[in-house]
Amino acid sequence: MHLLVLGLNHKTAPVELREKVAFAGPALVEGLDRLLSYPYVQEAVILSTCNRTEIYAVVERLEAGRASLCEFISREKSLPESELSGHLYEHKDAGAVQHLFRVTCGLDSMVIGETQILGQVKEAYLAAAEAQAAGKFLHNLFNHALRVGKRAHSETSISDNAVSVSYAAVELARKIFDRLEGRKVLVIGAGKMGELTAKHLVSSGAAEIIVANRTVEKAEALARLFNGQPVTLAEIPAVLEKVDVVISSTGAPGFVLEKPTVMRAMQARRHRSLFIIDIAVPRDVDPAVGQLENVFLYDVDDLKNVVDANLQWRQREAKKVEGIIKEEAEKFENWRQTQAVVPLINSLRGKMEEIRQKELEKALRKLSHLSAGEREVIEAMTLAIINKILNEPISSIKEHAGRADRDLYLETLKELFKLKTEEGPVGSPTAPTAQRIP
């Protein structure tokens, strides 16, 4: 049995293709059910987000399993396999484990260290568990992966410091005001970047959103998203007197905010701090505004510098996360290797127990005069003898679980004791591998 990952992501496929192969809602559950009908697929989890679609499967044979997964995606999404060719990647066995751990920790994300993927991995696993598509192996794998992700975020700063322009703006606002709870925000322009930054400010505690736009209808539409207030561009000078944060992202050819306007507003607000984020290109705010006392003006280049510095920080933290992943992957591999000998241990225990029961019955038939209590003493004694006899052999079996001579050792034991065992664990001890499917 092997663990196989087949998928595509933002690195290997354009968004147009990622959209076509995405699984969501009922399609995910129904897809899992059909996937398990393939003869070589024993367990499966489908992880599908805006940036990736990956199938984690326990398969009987690697080549046949890979062919099954390719055929499954092709049929489910009505796409010829030639259209998928070159965009799919695969990982197997130990490499698949490490890949999942990297995904869960945010190292394989478009934004390194992002935390949303942790919840998405959990949702994918729970969906597979509910659909009875995830068995013992994937249950252990995904629970281990979730623990690794939580450990990476708690023991390192991989998710600290904003690495997007909108988050960087919020981070700067926090530095200026310490707390964003109760702060009022003016959004000038109804553009996507301004909307996104406003969303982040609201989620961080901003209390009130005011939207100003040349087209009143667009201002009203954006204001509704935040239960805010729409205003006209002419009302901006009055609004400046009462807000704490200004986000400007219009397409105006000239300055929307000039120094005299902001100066009068600062006098009216008695020079209470004002944070202005100019996301527009060309700029909406006269750079001279930044010279005013207690006015903190940042443009796109300023925010990009913050993002670049924070990205370097996360990349340094990523090295620490890689260390955690290596350590946890070794732990999981030890568990997986141990599973190889569980059937043999169970078979050995079963055979010893069968012998014990037969011999105990013979002895007790000859000792019919014994009381119930005395019979229990004898039974406990025989059980203790068996456990002591098996203690060292079982320890030795477990020690050999990860050795190169494991298979020869186990076969020898099976032959010596005439043992019968079920199928072994998922995956043979192989080095981490990953390759693109041609």
C-alpha positions as CSV (number, residue, x, y, z in Angstrom):
1,M,0.0,0.0,0.0
2,H,1.2,3.5,-0.8
3,L,0.3,7.1,-0.1
4,L,-0.1,9.2,-3.3
5,V,-0.8,12.9,-3.7
6,L,-1.9,14.1,-7.1
7,G,-2.8,17.8,-7.7
8,L,-2.2,21.2,-9.2
9,N,-1.8,24.6,-7.6
10,H,-1.1,28.3,-8.2
11,K,2.5,27.4,-9.1
12,T,1.6,24.9,-11.8
13,A,-1.7,25.9,-13.2
14,P,-3.4,29.2,-14.2
15,V,-6.6,30.2,-12.4
16,E,-8.7,29.2,-15.4
17,L,-7.7,25.6,-15.0
18,R,-7.8,25.7,-11.2
19,E,-11.4,26.8,-11.4
20,K,-12.3,23.9,-13.7
21,V,-11.0,21.2,-11.4
22,A,-12.2,22.6,-8.1
23,F,-14.5,20.5,-5.9
24,A,-17.0,22.1,-3.5
25,G,-20.2,21.2,-1.6
26,P,-22.1,18.1,-2.8
27,A,-19.6,17.7,-5.7
28,L,-16.9,17.0,-3.2
29,V,-18.8,14.3,-1.3
30,E,-20.1,12.7,-4.5
31,G,-16.6,12.8,-6.0
32,L,-15.1,11.0,-3.0
33,D,-17.7,8.2,-3.3
34,R,-16.9,7.7,-7.0
35,L,-13.2,7.9,-6.3
36,L,-13.4,5.0,-3.9
37,S,-15.0,2.9,-6.6
38,Y,-11.7,2.8,-8.5
39,P,-10.2,-0.6,-7.8
40,Y,-6.8,0.6,-6.6
41,V,-8.0,3.4,-4.3
42,Q,-8.5,2.5,-0.7
43,E,-8.8,5.8,1.1
44,A,-9.0,9.4,-0.1
45,V,-9.2,13.1,0.9
46,I,-9.8,15.9,-1.6
47,L,-8.3,19.3,-0.6
48,S,-9.8,22.0,-2.9
49,T,-9.2,25.7,-2.4
50,C,-9.0,28.7,-4.8
51,N,-5.2,28.0,-5.1
52,R,-5.0,24.2,-5.2
53,T,-6.9,21.0,-5.8
54,E,-5.1,17.9,-4.4
55,I,-6.1,14.3,-3.9
56,Y,-4.5,12.4,-1.1
57,A,-5.1,8.7,-1.6
58,V,-4.0,5.4,-0.2
59,V,-3.5,3.1,-3.2
60,E,-2.5,-0.5,-3.7
61,R,-0.1,0.2,-6.6
62,L,1.6,3.5,-7.4
63,E,1.3,3.5,-11.2
64,A,-2.2,2.1,-11.3
65,G,-3.2,4.5,-8.5
66,R,-1.8,7.5,-10.4
67,A,-3.7,6.4,-13.5
68,S,-6.9,6.1,-11.5
69,L,-6.5,9.6,-10.0
70,C,-5.8,11.1,-13.4
71,E,-8.8,9.4,-14.9
72,F,-11.0,10.4,-12.0
73,I,-10.1,14.2,-12.4
74,S,-10.6,13.9,-16.1
75,R,-14.0,12.3,-15.9
76,E,-15.3,14.4,-13.0
77,K,-14.4,17.7,-14.6
78,S,-15.0,16.6,-18.3
79,L,-11.4,17.5,-19.2
80,P,-9.2,15.6,-21.5
81,E,-6.1,14.3,-19.7
82,S,-4.0,16.1,-22.3
83,E,-5.4,19.4,-20.9
84,L,-4.2,18.4,-17.4
85,S,-0.8,17.2,-18.6
86,G,2.1,19.3,-17.5
87,H,0.1,21.0,-14.7
88,L,-0.3,18.0,-12.4
89,Y,2.4,17.1,-9.8
90,E,2.6,14.1,-7.6
91,H,4.3,13.1,-4.3
92,K,4.4,9.6,-2.9
93,D,4.9,7.9,0.5
94,A,7.3,9.9,2.7
95,G,7.4,12.8,0.2
96,A,3.6,13.0,0.3
97,V,3.7,13.2,4.1
98,Q,6.2,16.1,4.0
99,H,4.2,17.8,1.2
100,L,1.0,17.8,3.4
101,F,2.9,19.1,6.4
102,R,4.3,22.0,4.3
103,V,0.8,22.8,2.9
104,T,-0.7,22.8,6.4
105,C,2.0,25.1,7.7
106,G,1.5,27.6,4.9
107,L,4.9,27.0,3.2
108,D,3.3,26.0,0.0
109,S,0.8,28.9,-0.1
110,M,0.8,31.9,-2.4
111,V,1.3,34.0,0.7
112,I,3.9,32.2,2.8
113,G,2.8,31.5,6.3
114,E,-0.9,32.2,5.8
115,T,-3.2,30.6,8.3
116,Q,-6.4,30.0,6.3
117,I,-5.0,26.8,4.8
118,L,-5.0,25.2,8.2
119,G,-8.7,25.4,8.5
120,Q,-9.2,24.3,4.9
121,V,-7.1,21.2,5.4
122,K,-9.2,20.4,8.5
123,E,-12.5,20.9,6.6
124,A,-11.2,18.6,3.7
125,Y,-10.4,15.9,6.2
126,L,-13.7,16.2,8.1
127,A,-15.6,16.0,4.8
128,A,-13.7,12.8,3.9
129,A,-14.2,11.3,7.3
130,E,-18.0,12.0,7.2
131,A,-18.1,10.4,3.7
132,Q,-16.2,7.4,5.2
133,A,-13.5,8.0,2.6
134,A,-10.7,8.5,5.1
135,G,-9.6,5.3,6.9
136,K,-7.1,4.7,9.6
137,F,-4.1,5.8,7.7
138,L,-5.5,9.2,6.5
139,H,-7.1,9.7,9.9
140,N,-3.7,9.5,11.5
141,L,-1.9,11.5,8.8
142,F,-4.3,14.4,8.7
143,N,-4.6,14.7,12.5
144,H,-0.8,14.7,12.7
145,A,-0.7,17.3,9.9
146,L,-3.1,19.6,11.8
147,R,-0.9,19.3,14.9
148,V,2.2,20.2,12.9
149,G,0.4,23.3,11.4
150,K,-0.6,24.5,14.9
151,R,2.9,23.9,16.2
152,A,4.5,25.8,13.4
153,H,2.3,28.9,14.1
154,S,2.7,28.7,17.8
155,E,6.4,28.1,18.0
156,T,7.5,30.4,15.2
157,S,6.5,33.8,13.8
158,I,5.8,32.4,10.3
159,S,2.3,34.1,10.3
160,D,3.3,37.4,11.9
161,N,3.8,40.6,10.0
162,A,1.6,41.5,7.1
163,V,2.7,40.4,3.6
164,S,-0.1,42.1,1.6
165,V,-0.6,45.8,0.9
166,S,-4.0,45.8,2.6
167,Y,-2.8,44.0,5.7
168,A,0.3,46.2,5.8
169,A,-1.9,49.2,6.0
170,V,-3.8,47.8,8.9
171,E,-0.5,46.9,10.6
172,L,0.7,50.5,10.3
173,A,-2.6,51.8,11.6
174,R,-2.2,49.6,14.7
175,K,1.3,51.0,15.3
176,I,-0.1,54.6,15.1
177,F,-3.2,54.1,17.2
178,D,-2.2,51.1,19.3
179,R,-5.8,49.9,19.1
180,L,-8.2,50.1,16.2
181,E,-11.4,49.5,18.2
182,G,-13.8,52.3,17.8
183,R,-11.8,54.1,15.0
184,K,-13.7,55.8,12.1
185,V,-12.6,55.2,8.5
186,L,-13.1,57.2,5.4
187,V,-12.8,55.3,2.1
188,I,-12.4,57.6,-0.9
189,G,-13.1,55.7,-4.1
190,A,-15.0,52.5,-4.4
191,G,-12.1,50.4,-5.8
192,K,-11.3,46.8,-4.8
193,M,-8.1,47.6,-2.9
194,G,-9.8,50.3,-0.8
195,E,-12.7,47.8,-0.1
196,L,-10.2,45.1,0.9
197,T,-8.3,47.4,3.2
198,A,-11.6,48.6,4.8
199,K,-12.6,45.0,5.4
200,H,-9.3,44.3,7.2
201,L,-9.7,47.5,9.3
202,V,-13.3,46.5,10.2
203,S,-12.2,43.0,11.2
204,S,-9.6,44.6,13.4
205,G,-12.2,46.6,15.2
206,A,-12.8,49.8,13.2
207,A,-16.3,51.0,14.2
208,E,-17.6,53.1,11.4
209,I,-17.0,53.3,7.6
210,I,-17.8,56.3,5.5
211,V,-17.5,56.0,1.7
212,A,-17.0,58.9,-0.6
213,N,-17.1,58.5,-4.4
214,R,-17.7,60.5,-7.5
215,T,-20.6,58.2,-8.4
216,V,-23.0,58.3,-5.4
217,E,-24.5,54.9,-6.4
218,K,-21.1,53.2,-6.1
219,A,-20.5,54.9,-2.7
220,E,-23.9,53.6,-1.5
221,A,-23.2,50.1,-2.7
222,L,-19.8,49.9,-0.9
223,A,-21.1,51.6,2.2
224,R,-23.8,48.9,2.5
225,L,-21.2,46.2,2.8
226,F,-20.0,47.7,6.1
227,N,-23.3,49.2,7.3
228,G,-21.6,52.5,6.6
229,Q,-22.5,56.0,5.4
230,P,-22.1,57.2,1.8
231,V,-21.1,60.8,1.1
232,T,-20.2,63.0,-1.9
233,L,-16.7,64.1,-2.7
234,A,-17.7,67.6,-1.7
235,E,-18.4,66.4,1.8
236,I,-14.8,65.1,2.3
237,P,-13.5,68.2,4.1
238,A,-16.1,68.0,6.8
239,V,-15.7,64.2,7.2
240,L,-11.9,64.6,7.6
241,E,-12.6,66.4,10.9
242,K,-14.1,63.3,12.6
243,V,-12.3,60.2,11.1
244,D,-9.1,58.6,12.2
245,V,-8.1,56.7,9.0
246,V,-8.4,57.7,5.3
247,I,-8.0,55.1,2.5
248,S,-7.9,56.7,-0.9
249,S,-8.0,54.7,-4.1
250,T,-9.6,56.6,-6.9
251,G,-8.6,56.9,-10.6
252,A,-8.5,60.7,-10.5
253,P,-5.8,62.3,-12.7
254,G,-5.0,64.9,-10.0
255,F,-4.8,65.1,-6.2
256,V,-8.0,64.4,-4.3
257,L,-6.6,65.6,-1.0
258,E,-4.4,68.7,-1.0
259,K,-2.4,70.2,1.9
260,P,-4.7,73.2,2.6
261,T,-7.8,71.0,2.9
262,V,-6.1,68.6,5.3
263,M,-4.5,71.5,7.3
264,R,-7.9,73.0,8.0
265,A,-9.2,69.6,9.0
266,M,-6.3,69.1,11.4
267,Q,-7.0,72.5,13.0
268,A,-10.6,71.6,13.5
269,R,-9.7,68.3,15.1
270,R,-7.1,70.0,17.2
271,H,-4.3,68.1,15.6
272,R,-5.6,64.7,16.7
273,S,-3.6,62.0,14.7
274,L,-4.8,61.2,11.2
275,F,-3.6,58.2,9.2
276,I,-3.9,58.4,5.4
277,I,-3.3,55.5,3.1
278,D,-2.9,56.5,-0.5
279,I,-3.2,53.3,-2.6
280,A,-3.9,55.1,-5.9
281,V,-1.6,55.3,-8.8
282,P,-1.2,58.1,-9.7
283,R,-1.4,59.3,-6.1
284,D,-4.6,60.8,-4.7
285,V,-2.9,62.7,-1.9
286,D,-0.5,65.6,-2.2
287,P,2.9,64.3,-0.7
288,A,3.1,67.7,1.1
289,V,0.2,66.5,3.3
290,G,2.7,64.2,5.0
291,Q,4.6,67.3,6.3
292,L,1.7,68.3,8.6
293,E,2.0,67.6,12.3
294,N,0.3,64.4,13.4
295,V,-0.6,63.4,9.8
296,F,0.8,60.0,8.9
297,L,0.8,59.5,5.1
298,Y,1.7,56.3,3.4
299,D,1.6,55.5,-0.4
300,V,1.8,52.2,-2.3
301,D,5.6,52.3,-2.3
302,D,5.8,52.8,1.5
303,L,3.4,49.8,2.0
304,K,5.4,47.7,-0.5
305,N,8.6,48.3,1.5
306,V,6.8,47.1,4.6
307,V,5.5,44.0,2.8
308,D,9.0,43.2,1.4
309,A,10.6,43.5,4.9
310,N,7.9,41.3,6.4
311,L,8.2,38.8,3.6
312,Q,11.9,38.5,4.4
313,W,11.0,38.0,8.0
314,R,8.6,35.2,7.1
315,Q,11.2,33.5,4.9
316,R,13.6,33.4,7.8
317,E,10.9,31.9,10.0
318,A,10.1,29.4,7.3
319,K,13.5,27.7,7.9
320,K,12.4,27.1,11.5
321,V,9.2,25.6,10.2
322,E,11.1,23.3,7.9
323,G,12.9,22.0,10.9
324,I,9.6,21.3,12.7
325,I,8.3,19.5,9.6
326,K,11.4,17.3,9.3
327,E,11.1,16.3,13.0
328,E,7.4,15.6,12.7
329,A,7.8,13.7,9.4
330,E,10.2,11.4,11.2
331,K,7.7,10.8,14.0
332,F,5.0,9.9,11.5
333,E,7.4,7.7,9.6
334,N,8.2,5.8,12.8
335,W,4.5,5.4,13.4
336,R,4.0,4.2,9.9
337,Q,6.8,1.7,10.1
338,T,5.5,0.4,13.4
339,Q,2.2,-0.3,11.7
340,A,4.1,-2.8,9.4
341,V,4.6,-5.1,12.3
342,V,1.3,-4.7,14.0
343,P,-0.3,-7.6,12.0
344,L,2.6,-9.8,12.9
345,I,2.4,-8.9,16.6
346,N,-1.3,-9.5,16.6
347,S,-0.9,-12.9,14.8
348,L,1.9,-13.9,17.3
349,R,-0.3,-12.9,20.3
350,G,-3.3,-14.7,18.8
351,K,-1.3,-17.9,18.3
352,M,0.1,-17.8,21.8
353,E,-3.4,-17.1,23.2
354,E,-4.8,-20.0,21.3
355,I,-2.2,-22.3,22.7
356,R,-2.7,-20.9,26.2
357,Q,-6.5,-21.4,26.1
358,K,-6.2,-25.0,24.9
359,E,-3.6,-26.0,27.5
360,L,-5.5,-24.2,30.2
361,E,-8.7,-26.0,29.4
362,K,-6.9,-29.4,29.5
363,A,-5.4,-28.6,32.9
364,L,-8.6,-27.3,34.4
365,R,-10.5,-30.5,33.3
366,K,-8.0,-32.5,35.4
367,L,-8.4,-30.1,38.3
368,S,-12.1,-30.1,38.6
369,H,-12.0,-29.9,42.4
370,L,-10.5,-26.3,42.3
371,S,-12.7,-23.4,43.4
372,A,-13.6,-20.5,41.0
373,G,-11.1,-18.3,42.8
374,E,-8.3,-20.9,42.3
375,R,-9.2,-21.3,38.7
376,E,-8.8,-17.5,38.2
377,V,-5.4,-17.6,39.8
378,I,-4.2,-20.3,37.4
379,E,-5.6,-18.4,34.4
380,A,-4.0,-15.2,35.5
381,M,-0.7,-17.0,35.9
382,T,-0.8,-18.5,32.4
383,L,-1.6,-15.1,31.0
384,A,1.3,-13.6,32.8
385,I,3.6,-16.3,31.5
386,I,2.6,-15.6,27.9
387,N,3.0,-11.8,28.3
388,K,6.5,-12.2,29.8
389,I,7.5,-14.7,27.0
390,L,6.2,-12.2,24.4
391,N,7.6,-9.1,25.9
392,E,11.2,-9.3,24.4
393,P,10.2,-10.7,21.0
394,I,7.6,-8.0,20.5
395,S,10.1,-5.3,21.5
396,S,12.6,-6.8,19.0
397,I,9.9,-6.9,16.3
398,K,9.2,-3.2,16.8
399,E,12.9,-2.3,16.8
400,H,13.2,-4.0,13.4
401,A,10.2,-2.1,12.0
402,G,12.4,0.6,10.4
403,R,15.5,-1.4,9.5
404,A,16.5,-2.3,6.0
405,D,16.3,-6.0,6.9
406,R,12.8,-5.7,8.2
407,D,11.1,-7.8,5.6
408,L,13.6,-10.7,5.9
409,Y,13.3,-10.6,9.7
410,L,9.5,-10.6,9.6
411,E,9.3,-13.4,7.1
412,T,11.6,-15.5,9.2
413,L,9.4,-15.0,12.2
414,K,6.3,-15.9,10.2
415,E,7.9,-19.0,9.0
416,L,9.2,-20.0,12.4
417,F,5.8,-19.7,14.1
418,K,3.7,-20.4,11.0
419,L,2.0,-17.1,11.3
420,K,-0.6,-15.6,8.9
421,T,-0.8,-11.8,8.7
422,E,-2.9,-9.2,6.9
423,E,-1.7,-6.5,4.4
424,G,1.1,-4.3,5.9
425,P,1.2,-0.5,6.2
426,V,0.9,2.2,3.7
427,G,4.0,2.9,1.7
428,S,7.5,1.4,1.7
429,P,10.3,3.3,3.3
430,T,11.3,5.5,0.4
431,A,13.0,8.8,0.2
432,P,10.8,11.9,-0.3
433,T,10.0,12.2,-4.0
434,A,8.1,14.6,-6.1
435,Q,7.7,14.8,-9.8
436,R,5.7,16.4,-12.5
437,I,3.5,14.1,-14.6
438,P,4.5,14.4,-18.2
